[in-house]
Amino acid sequence: MRGLCFYHLVYTGRASKLRKEDLTHEETRRLLDLIMSETKKMFTEGLKPEILTVDNHADGPIFT
């Protein structure tokens, strides 16, 4: 089985300074589109990957 876990960063305290280095909303969407496309390809090839996106509940509507 192949697996992927994509974590969205959650900034708190001093880590808030890292926001400027994070992906833009557009970059995040393109990455999620790529993850979905590659996941579909794996299923088409008969693989059964386990794909997780973590710490952003907004991903749910994108995947449906």
Secondary structure, DSSP 8 states (H G I E B T S, - for coil): --EEEEE-----GGGGGGGGGS--HHHHHHHHHHHHHHHHHHHHTT---EEEEES-TTHHHHH-
